[in-house]
Amino acid sequence: MLERRRWETSVRYYEAIRTVDLFGEDILIKAWGGKFNRMGGVKVIAVGDESVRREILRIEKTRRRKGYVETSA
């Protein structure tokens, strides 16, 4: 299973990628950075179905509050 959500401003992006690791556990990977430079990063932040769901909702709320708009990934 792969789910990718992306939020953007005019110069920045933020992605949340839900996937499955080698042990069959759901994991959430977040990626962020600038659209016009190489600044940014990637980090695995949640493991387990319920943790991943909660974290995606938290990320969505935070991105909206900071002016990001969700785009098709």
Backbone bond lengths (Angstrom), bond angles and torsions (degrees), N, CA, C in turn:
res aa  C-N    CA-C-N  psi(-1)  N-CA   C-N-CA  omega(-1)  CA-C   N-CA-C  phi
1 M - - - 1.448 - - 1.524 108.72 -
2 L 1.299 116.75 132.63 1.457 122.00 177.07 1.512 108.14 -133.67
3 E 1.309 115.43 125.41 1.466 121.32 174.95 1.522 106.43 -128.39
4 R 1.306 116.62 128.51 1.462 120.76 -179.78 1.523 108.45 -126.61
5 R 1.338 115.34 127.78 1.456 120.97 175.64 1.518 108.06 -123.31
6 R 1.333 115.67 141.37 1.470 120.42 -175.50 1.524 109.42 -135.17
7 W 1.320 114.99 135.81 1.455 122.92 175.38 1.519 107.86 -122.01
8 E 1.343 116.04 145.45 1.463 119.85 -177.69 1.520 111.59 -140.18
9 T 1.328 114.40 152.78 1.462 122.99 162.55 1.524 104.90 -113.71
10 S 1.308 116.85 -169.35 1.460 118.36 -179.25 1.536 112.41 -68.20
11 V 1.340 117.82 -23.61 1.469 119.83 -176.25 1.533 114.53 -128.51
12 R 1.342 118.53 -6.99 1.461 120.88 -176.29 1.530 110.86 -128.91
13 Y 1.333 115.87 159.75 1.468 120.77 174.40 1.529 109.14 -136.73
14 Y 1.322 115.09 160.98 1.459 122.53 178.29 1.518 106.28 -147.97
15 E 1.327 118.18 128.70 1.466 121.67 179.84 1.522 110.63 -124.32
16 A 1.323 114.57 145.46 1.458 122.36 171.68 1.530 106.02 -122.45
17 I 1.323 115.94 121.42 1.462 121.55 -176.45 1.517 108.48 -119.13
18 R 1.318 115.96 117.27 1.457 121.92 178.06 1.519 107.59 -99.75
19 T 1.326 116.29 126.91 1.455 120.90 -179.28 1.522 108.67 -149.00
20 V 1.311 116.80 -173.01 1.464 122.84 -178.88 1.522 108.81 -119.82
21 D 1.335 116.69 135.65 1.464 119.66 178.68 1.533 110.67 -84.98
22 L 1.312 116.89 -176.32 1.470 121.25 -177.36 1.521 113.54 -65.08
23 F 1.329 117.59 -19.29 1.461 121.93 -179.46 1.521 112.36 -95.43
24 G 1.332 116.92 4.05 1.461 121.06 178.61 1.520 113.98 84.69
25 E 1.331 118.43 8.13 1.456 122.70 179.01 1.522 109.98 -86.42
26 D 1.341 116.13 140.98 1.463 119.80 172.56 1.519 108.42 -69.57
27 I 1.330 116.56 137.34 1.456 120.90 175.03 1.527 108.87 -132.90
28 L 1.318 115.39 155.88 1.451 121.22 177.18 1.516 108.68 -120.86
29 I 1.317 115.19 126.54 1.459 122.53 178.80 1.518 106.73 -112.59
30 K 1.336 116.70 130.52 1.451 118.27 175.05 1.525 108.66 -111.65
31 A 1.321 114.88 143.90 1.463 121.90 178.88 1.521 107.25 -135.67
32 W 1.325 116.47 142.14 1.450 120.82 -177.62 1.514 109.76 -149.39
33 G 1.315 115.57 160.88 1.450 118.18 176.88 1.509 113.09 164.96
34 G 1.317 114.57 -173.04 1.452 122.12 178.47 1.524 110.07 -92.33
35 K 1.304 115.82 147.30 1.460 120.30 178.71 1.518 112.40 -74.71
36 F 1.332 116.85 -26.38 1.458 120.52 -172.36 1.524 113.61 -117.21
37 N 1.322 116.49 14.54 1.462 120.50 176.51 1.524 109.04 -147.11
38 R 1.282 117.17 178.24 1.462 121.23 -177.50 1.527 112.82 -98.20
39 M 1.307 117.59 13.96 1.455 121.69 179.08 1.530 109.04 -76.42
40 G 1.306 116.82 141.65 1.450 120.36 177.85 1.502 110.84 150.50
41 G 1.335 116.47 -169.52 1.439 120.49 -179.45 1.517 112.61 -168.11
42 V 1.324 114.66 175.92 1.464 123.06 179.82 1.517 107.36 -140.45
43 K 1.342 116.17 141.17 1.461 119.61 -179.61 1.527 110.13 -154.29
44 V 1.329 117.52 138.93 1.463 122.51 171.40 1.516 106.20 -84.49
45 I 1.345 117.38 123.46 1.456 118.42 -172.49 1.522 115.46 -120.74
46 A 1.320 119.22 -14.29 1.466 119.49 -178.59 1.525 109.96 -147.58
47 V 1.318 114.60 144.74 1.454 121.00 177.07 1.521 107.66 -132.09
48 G 1.331 116.25 136.49 1.464 121.49 -179.52 1.518 110.33 102.46
49 D 1.306 116.00 142.10 1.459 123.01 -173.86 1.525 112.81 -54.25
50 E 1.317 118.03 -51.98 1.463 121.45 -175.90 1.529 111.58 -67.59
51 S 1.308 117.85 -41.10 1.469 121.11 177.54 1.517 111.24 -61.98
52 V 1.313 116.60 -41.52 1.465 121.31 179.97 1.527 109.88 -63.52
53 R 1.319 117.79 -45.41 1.470 121.05 179.21 1.519 112.18 -59.44
54 R 1.333 116.16 -48.04 1.469 120.42 179.78 1.525 111.36 -60.91
55 E 1.308 116.41 -42.15 1.464 120.51 -177.66 1.528 111.44 -67.84
56 I 1.326 118.33 -38.71 1.465 120.97 177.31 1.530 110.01 -62.25
57 L 1.321 117.68 -42.80 1.470 120.66 178.33 1.524 111.13 -63.33
58 R 1.324 116.99 -40.05 1.460 121.37 178.96 1.535 110.50 -65.23
59 I 1.321 116.54 -44.13 1.461 121.27 179.18 1.527 110.32 -62.15
60 E 1.329 116.70 -45.51 1.464 120.83 -179.78 1.532 110.84 -58.24
61 K 1.305 117.25 -46.45 1.466 122.29 -179.73 1.533 110.68 -62.05
62 T 1.324 116.86 -45.05 1.464 121.31 -179.31 1.522 111.54 -65.31
63 R 1.329 117.61 -44.84 1.468 120.44 -179.28 1.524 110.79 -61.46
64 R 1.332 117.86 -43.62 1.468 120.84 178.96 1.521 110.75 -61.05
65 R 1.327 116.22 -43.98 1.456 120.98 -179.38 1.533 111.60 -62.07
66 K 1.331 116.58 -31.20 1.464 121.13 -178.63 1.524 113.26 -90.59
67 G 1.339 116.71 7.43 1.463 119.74 174.30 1.512 115.65 91.25
68 Y 1.315 118.91 8.61 1.457 121.49 177.59 1.528 109.44 -78.83
69 V 1.312 116.35 150.39 1.460 123.15 177.28 1.520 107.41 -117.09
70 E 1.344 116.31 133.38 1.461 119.30 178.82 1.524 109.51 -72.78
71 T 1.319 115.47 135.87 1.463 122.31 178.85 1.526 108.76 -121.26
72 S 1.307 116.68 167.13 1.460 119.09 173.87 1.521 107.85 -76.06
73 A 1.320 116.28 132.90 1.476 121.13 -174.10 1.488 112.83 -76.46
